[in-house]
Amino acid sequence: MGKVIVVTSGKGGVGKTTSTAALGAALAQTGKRVVLIDFDVGLRNLDLVMGAERRVVFDLVNVTQGAAKLSQALIRDKRIETLFLLPASQTRDKDALTEEGVANVIRPLKEKFDYVLCDSPAGIERGAQLAMRFADDAVIVTNPEVSSVRDSDRIIGLLDSKTVKAERGERVSKHVLVTRYDLARAARGEMLTIDDVLEILSTPLLGIIPESQGVLRASNVGSPVTLAEPSNPAARAYIEAARRLEGEEVPMQIPTDKRGFLDRLLGRRAA
């Protein structure tokens, strides 16, 4: 039986979709069978990041409403044969999803795949709650900013109260993924440090993803950064985070994007 992992946050724009794609691809590269589900009904961006936007015929809403079979809607990645995508609908709203419909999708996917990664919409509304409803684990994506971390704390509360596991008296395993981290800016007090984030959230750290132009470049060409630029510091950080999800003990480091020696020495960042 596979594991359902929701990738979630309280605030938009923190990197949930790019993180879902990067973690999913990294897990699939180890031979695991992985499916990514886009729960952001009405917007739909995961297919763009995965480079599959022209291959979408049926979507999550079609399957939950019985208009298409799950096998018809799943899109196999062209680069990794064990990686699949179930896209969201771009023309419906989040009310088109029901708990029963989502359950009927998650159940067979858990039987077929090792990992089911649910890319949640931001916030605490219905779409986000359905994305986390059947989760075994949660990756809470946050930027090192007060507003982002505060919203992530609210998400942790929902994971402890609004999931099937919580209602059975069990706990969803939670992990914090800090994205867009800049060591020099944190040192200057322009963003929260990792210790600040962990003190507020009191949740184990899964990984630290540095601010990197490579992530944007990869998204623009329709590829997870772990595939497009595997030697990029952000890609390496995602790969290490994926290994931790699998239970490996990987030493935690604060990665930095490649810069010149003088910039690193002086803690400067190019504008």
Backbone torsions as a table, in degrees:
resi	resn	phi	psi	omega
1	MET	NA	131.4	-177.3
2	GLY	-78.0	175.5	-179.0
3	LYS	-111.8	134.5	177.3
4	VAL	-97.2	123.6	-179.4
5	ILE	-121.8	120.5	175.3
6	VAL	-93.1	133.4	174.9
7	VAL	-104.2	112.7	-166.5
8	THR	-138.7	168.0	174.3
9	SER	-166.3	164.0	175.6
10	GLY	-87.1	-27.6	-173.0
11	LYS	-109.6	143.0	177.0
12	GLY	-78.3	159.5	174.2
13	GLY	76.8	15.8	-177.7
14	VAL	-91.3	-11.4	178.2
15	GLY	110.2	26.2	179.7
16	LYS	-62.2	-49.4	-174.3
17	THR	-67.1	-44.3	177.4
18	THR	-64.9	-33.5	178.2
19	SER	-70.8	-40.6	176.6
20	THR	-58.7	-46.5	-178.8
21	ALA	-64.9	-44.8	-176.9
22	ALA	-67.2	-44.9	179.2
23	LEU	-66.7	-42.1	179.8
24	GLY	-62.0	-44.4	179.4
25	ALA	-65.2	-40.0	179.7
26	ALA	-63.9	-40.3	177.8
27	LEU	-66.7	-41.5	-179.1
28	ALA	-66.7	-30.6	179.8
29	GLN	-66.5	-17.6	177.8
30	THR	-87.5	1.1	-179.7
31	GLY	99.8	-4.4	178.8
32	LYS	-73.0	146.8	174.7
33	ARG	-85.2	121.5	-171.5
34	VAL	-129.9	136.1	172.7
35	VAL	-125.8	136.6	178.1
36	LEU	-107.0	128.1	178.1
37	ILE	-113.2	126.0	177.0
38	ASP	-90.8	112.6	178.9
39	PHE	-95.6	2.6	-176.9
40	ASP	-84.2	68.0	-176.6
41	VAL	-61.7	130.9	-179.4
42	GLY	100.2	-20.5	179.2
43	LEU	-115.3	-56.4	173.9
44	ARG	57.7	93.6	177.3
45	ASN	-121.2	-17.2	-175.8
46	LEU	-62.7	-34.8	178.3
47	ASP	-64.9	-33.0	177.3
48	LEU	-67.5	-46.0	-179.2
49	VAL	-63.8	-31.5	179.8
50	MET	-87.9	-2.8	179.6
51	GLY	70.3	29.5	-175.1
52	ALA	-119.0	14.9	-173.0
53	GLU	-61.7	-29.2	-178.8
54	ARG	-85.6	-2.5	-177.7
55	ARG	-105.7	2.3	-178.9
56	VAL	-77.2	121.2	175.3
57	VAL	-114.5	-54.0	176.3
58	PHE	-116.9	161.6	-174.5
59	ASP	-136.4	-176.3	-177.0
60	LEU	-58.1	-44.0	-179.2
61	VAL	-64.6	-42.0	177.2
62	ASN	-55.5	-41.7	-177.6
63	VAL	-71.7	-44.7	-178.0
64	THR	-65.2	-28.0	-178.9
65	GLN	-94.7	2.7	176.2
66	GLY	80.0	11.7	179.9
67	ALA	-82.4	-13.7	178.7
68	ALA	-152.0	152.9	175.0
69	LYS	-79.4	153.4	178.7
70	LEU	-57.7	-40.8	-179.2
71	SER	-63.6	-27.2	178.6
72	GLN	-76.0	-29.7	-175.0
73	ALA	-89.4	-23.6	-178.5
74	LEU	-69.7	134.3	179.3
75	ILE	-113.1	120.1	178.4
76	ARG	-80.9	134.0	178.3
77	ASP	-66.9	140.9	-177.9
78	LYS	-78.8	-15.5	-176.3
79	ARG	-97.5	-33.7	-178.7
80	ILE	-129.1	117.4	-172.4
81	GLU	-71.0	-14.9	179.8
82	THR	-97.5	9.3	-177.3
83	LEU	-112.3	128.6	-177.9
84	PHE	-130.6	158.7	179.0
85	LEU	-129.0	136.0	169.2
86	LEU	-115.1	103.3	-173.2
87	PRO	-75.0	163.3	174.3
88	ALA	-88.8	165.4	174.2
89	SER	-81.5	141.5	179.0
90	GLN	-98.8	-9.8	-173.7
91	THR	-114.6	0.8	179.6
92	ARG	-113.4	173.5	174.6
93	ASP	-111.5	174.5	-172.4
94	LYS	-65.4	-19.8	178.1
95	ASP	-68.1	-12.5	178.8
96	ALA	-71.8	-17.0	178.9
97	LEU	-91.5	140.0	174.8
98	THR	-123.2	158.1	179.1
99	GLU	-62.5	-40.8	179.7
100	GLU	-64.3	-41.7	179.5
101	GLY	-64.2	-42.6	178.5
102	VAL	-64.4	-42.1	178.9
103	ALA	-59.6	-38.9	-179.3
104	ASN	-71.0	-16.9	174.4
105	VAL	-89.5	-45.1	-176.9
106	ILE	-63.6	-41.2	-174.6
107	ARG	-56.8	-53.4	179.6
108	PRO	-69.6	-27.9	178.3
109	LEU	-68.5	-37.0	177.4
110	LYS	-63.4	-30.3	180.0
111	GLU	-77.5	-25.8	-173.8
112	LYS	-98.9	-28.1	-173.4
113	PHE	-118.4	155.0	175.3
114	ASP	-76.5	-36.3	-179.2
115	TYR	-135.0	132.5	173.1
116	VAL	-115.9	108.5	-178.3
117	LEU	-99.8	120.7	-178.1
118	CYS	-102.8	112.7	178.9
119	ASP	-83.7	104.6	-173.1
120	SER	-83.8	147.0	167.5
121	PRO	-68.5	159.1	179.8
122	ALA	-71.8	158.2	173.7
123	GLY	98.2	-165.3	-173.2
124	ILE	-125.1	12.3	-176.1
125	GLU	-80.8	-170.6	-171.7
126	ARG	-54.7	-45.9	-178.1
127	GLY	-60.6	-42.7	179.4
128	ALA	-67.5	-38.6	-179.7
129	GLN	-68.6	-34.0	176.4
130	LEU	-70.7	-35.0	179.0
131	ALA	-63.8	-35.3	-178.0
132	MET	-93.9	-7.6	-169.4
133	ARG	-54.6	-41.5	-174.2
134	PHE	-109.5	20.3	-174.9
135	ALA	-72.0	142.2	168.9
136	ASP	-93.1	-39.1	179.1
137	ASP	-128.6	160.1	176.1
138	ALA	-136.0	134.4	170.6
139	VAL	-106.5	112.9	-177.7
140	ILE	-96.8	109.9	-175.6
141	VAL	-90.2	129.4	179.9
142	THR	-143.4	145.6	168.8
143	ASN	-87.2	156.3	-179.9
144	PRO	-78.7	56.5	177.8
145	GLU	-125.6	150.3	-176.0
146	VAL	-59.3	-45.7	-176.6
147	SER	-65.1	-39.9	-179.6
148	SER	-66.6	-43.9	-179.3
149	VAL	-67.5	-39.6	178.4
150	ARG	-61.4	-43.6	179.0
151	ASP	-66.2	-34.4	177.2
152	SER	-65.2	-33.3	177.9
153	ASP	-63.7	-35.9	177.1
154	ARG	-66.5	-39.2	178.9
155	ILE	-62.7	-40.0	177.9
156	ILE	-58.8	-39.7	177.6
157	GLY	-62.6	-39.0	178.2
158	LEU	-67.9	-39.7	178.5
159	LEU	-61.7	-29.4	-179.9
160	ASP	-87.9	-0.1	-177.0
161	SER	-136.7	-27.4	-170.8
162	LYS	-109.5	9.2	179.3
163	THR	-100.6	161.0	177.3
164	VAL	-60.5	-41.3	179.4
165	LYS	-60.0	-45.0	-178.8
166	ALA	-61.3	-39.7	-179.2
167	GLU	-69.5	-20.7	175.6
168	ARG	-90.4	4.1	-178.7
169	GLY	83.2	12.1	178.0
170	GLU	-102.9	172.9	-178.7
171	ARG	-119.3	138.7	170.5
172	VAL	-77.2	128.2	177.8
173	SER	-70.4	123.7	-173.4
174	LYS	-113.6	143.1	179.9
175	HIS	-139.5	140.7	178.3
176	VAL	-99.7	131.3	175.0
177	LEU	-116.7	112.7	-179.3
178	VAL	-91.6	121.2	-178.5
179	THR	-111.1	162.0	177.3
180	ARG	57.0	40.3	-178.2
181	TYR	-85.8	135.1	179.2
182	ASP	-127.2	108.6	-174.9
183	LEU	-58.6	-41.7	-177.9
184	ALA	-65.8	-42.6	179.4
185	ARG	-67.2	-36.9	177.1
186	ALA	-64.1	-39.1	179.6
187	ALA	-65.3	-30.0	178.8
188	ARG	-86.5	0.1	179.5
189	GLY	80.4	16.1	-178.6
190	GLU	-86.6	-12.2	173.5
191	MET	-149.7	166.4	-179.8
192	LEU	-67.9	148.7	172.5
193	THR	-82.0	167.6	177.6
194	ILE	-61.5	-40.1	178.2
195	ASP	-61.1	-38.8	177.8
196	ASP	-60.3	-46.9	-177.9
197	VAL	-61.2	-46.4	-177.2
198	LEU	-69.6	-31.6	178.0
199	GLU	-66.5	-38.5	-179.1
200	ILE	-72.6	-43.0	-171.9
201	LEU	-91.2	-22.4	179.8
202	SER	48.5	47.0	-177.3
203	THR	-135.2	140.7	-178.4
204	PRO	-57.2	144.5	-178.8
205	LEU	-87.7	125.5	178.5
206	LEU	-90.2	-36.2	-178.0
207	GLY	-177.5	163.8	177.9
208	ILE	-125.2	114.4	-177.8
209	ILE	-101.1	118.9	-177.3
210	PRO	-73.4	153.7	170.4
211	GLU	-57.6	126.5	-174.9
212	SER	-153.7	132.8	175.5
213	GLN	-68.0	-20.7	-179.8
214	GLY	-61.6	-33.4	179.2
215	VAL	-65.0	-43.5	178.7
216	LEU	-67.1	-41.5	179.0
217	ARG	-60.7	-42.9	-179.0
218	ALA	-64.3	-43.4	179.2
219	SER	-62.1	-38.5	-178.1
220	ASN	-67.7	-24.4	178.3
221	VAL	-100.7	6.8	176.6
222	GLY	72.0	47.7	179.8
223	SER	-148.6	138.8	171.5
224	PRO	-59.6	143.4	-177.0
225	VAL	-62.1	-27.1	179.4
226	THR	-67.8	-19.2	175.2
227	LEU	-100.1	-39.7	-174.9
228	ALA	-72.7	-41.0	-176.6
229	GLU	-139.7	69.4	-172.7
230	PRO	-61.9	-21.1	179.5
231	SER	-89.6	-5.5	178.0
232	ASN	-63.0	141.6	-179.8
233	PRO	-56.2	-37.2	178.2
234	ALA	-66.4	-41.8	178.6
235	ALA	-62.0	-44.2	179.2
236	ARG	-62.1	-38.0	179.2
237	ALA	-66.7	-38.1	176.8
238	TYR	-66.6	-40.6	179.5
239	ILE	-62.4	-41.9	177.9
240	GLU	-66.2	-38.0	178.0
241	ALA	-63.3	-40.5	178.2
242	ALA	-63.0	-38.9	177.9
243	ARG	-64.1	-36.8	177.2
244	ARG	-67.1	-36.3	176.4
245	LEU	-60.0	-32.4	179.8
246	GLU	-81.8	-0.8	175.5
247	GLY	100.3	2.0	178.3
248	GLU	-73.2	149.0	174.2
249	GLU	-94.6	100.5	-178.1
250	VAL	-111.8	123.5	-179.5
251	PRO	-55.0	137.1	-179.2
252	MET	-86.7	129.6	177.1
253	GLN	-126.8	157.6	172.2
254	ILE	-96.8	100.6	-176.2
255	PRO	-77.0	157.5	175.8
256	THR	-131.9	150.7	175.4
257	ASP	-73.4	160.2	-176.8
258	LYS	-69.2	126.5	175.8
259	ARG	-141.8	170.7	178.7
260	GLY	-69.9	159.1	-177.9
261	PHE	-59.7	-42.6	-177.6
262	LEU	-64.6	-41.2	177.8
263	ASP	-60.8	-43.7	-179.7
264	ARG	-65.4	-39.9	-177.5
265	LEU	-64.1	-41.6	-176.2
266	LEU	-91.8	-4.7	179.5
267	GLY	70.2	27.8	-178.1
268	ARG	-93.8	157.4	176.4
269	ARG	-132.4	130.5	-179.1
270	ALA	-63.8	142.1	-179.8
271	ALA	-72.0	NA	NA
